[in-house]
Amino acid sequence: MISRIPRSLQTFNGKFMPLFSAYTQQHHYSTSVISNITSPHATTSTSIPVPPQSTTEIEPTHTATTTLLDKNLDLLAKINETQNVINKKPKREPIKLNGTLLSNHIIGSIKKDVEEFKANSGVVPQLVVIYVGDNKQIESFIKMKKRASESVGFKFTLDKYDSSITEEQLIKQIQYHSEDPSVHGIIVQLPLPEHLENHKIIQSIDPKKDVDGLNSINLGQIFLSKKPLFIPCTPLGILELFKAYNIKAEGKNVVVLGRSNLVGRTIATLLSQKDMTNPCIMGGASVTLLHKYSTDIDQHLKQADIIISATGVGGLIKKENVKKGVILIDVGISHQIDPTKKSGYKLTGDVDPETYSRSIAYTPVPGGVGPLTVAMLLRNTLKSAILHYKIQTNRMNRQFNEKLQQKQLEMNIKKRNSKKVESKE
């Protein structure tokens, strides 16, 4: 983590420094690695009886526990008004963890920061989305990212390709964007067609522009309990949700369904780690990672204090599968046919809504983790823009200092030669 701003950068643009300092320190920003630079389905059984009740408490707080830039209490006040979670514990009704409300607050803060950044640096953050294929549901999600990006003042570029594009051609296009100094964030919209290897494609993204956090350098830093440049957006959104509602994973039994790098494996790693020197880690939990080959799934679910599900299997987790007092974090999204909807379908999550009644808190679908994923994408993109601006500024200062030193050296040589001439005379 950068703890102080170099004097050379301060002299270049003093007005911008408070914003840069805030983002590097409050958002767990690291430059330590710069120089190095679809989930399986789970099945459940209902044959095992429910164990004695236990609850995972969400402790009330009067101070902002989020890492939002302005550190104000507006969000918590709004949550208090709508959900009554800050000043008293729930008695009967489970708490709906409002991802939309939190996301709106984060995006509002990002918009202000972008305005300040643009005014002081002259740089417009740009996000590029690489999309291959033709899928209406995916395109709907891309439009959501576009609206959010443009709402905060980003330049949004959609680079769309036909499914017939070769791996070599796609990598060449990604490398083109990686080398473009006006581009700060690059994401590859997944899933890709079968003939394109996900890992190879994502590896071609410059790690400093990998705002999805899926490059092996960023993921590797997480798995090594180090500070990555970027944490994948959905796990980062879950951590923000935990902070906003003061949900503590330490000492709890956490079950994660789904083992993709995008969500499951990453959030399981983050929540299991405990390193007080690393502020991006808020774990200390006992984490069980379940997948389609796991056994005793039902038993694991019933012992869980917190369940994070990212399988994409609608209604997978039933009321009889969980204990009372559980916290349900639903990341899965399924499209269920619904003739009453204009789109012809409705969004559902991995958790059957009837299961909410047994929980102490839950994320709805839609309106839970999804909006936070988009907000974290914007935050990561702004971080990248700040990083590249800092690198460019340092390079300019270095070049200026080198020229100054060269000029000073020439002057010294000239003086010495002049003295030699005078002494001869």
Secondary structure, 3 states (H helix, E strand, C coil): CCCCCCHHHHHHCHHHHHHHHHHHHHCCCCCCCCCCCCCCCCCCCCCCCCCCCCCCCCCCCCCCCCCCCCCCCHHHHHHHHHHCCCCCCCCCCCEECCHHHHHHHHHHHHHHHHHHHHHHHCCCCEEEEEEECCCHHHHHHHHHHHHHHHHCCCEEEEEEECCCCCHHHHHHHHHHHHHCCCCCEEEECCCCCCCCCHHHHHHCCCHHHCCCCCCHHHHHHHHCCCCCCCCCHHHHHHHHHHHHCCCCCCCCEEEEECCCCCCHHHHHHHHHCCCCCCCCCCCCCEEEEECCCCCCHHHHHHCCCEEEECCCCCCCECHHHCCCCEEEEECCCEEEECCCCCCCEEEECCECHHHHHHEEEECCCCCCHHHHHHHHHHHHHHHHHHHHHHHHHHHHHHHHHHHHHHHHHHHHHHHHHHHHHHHHC
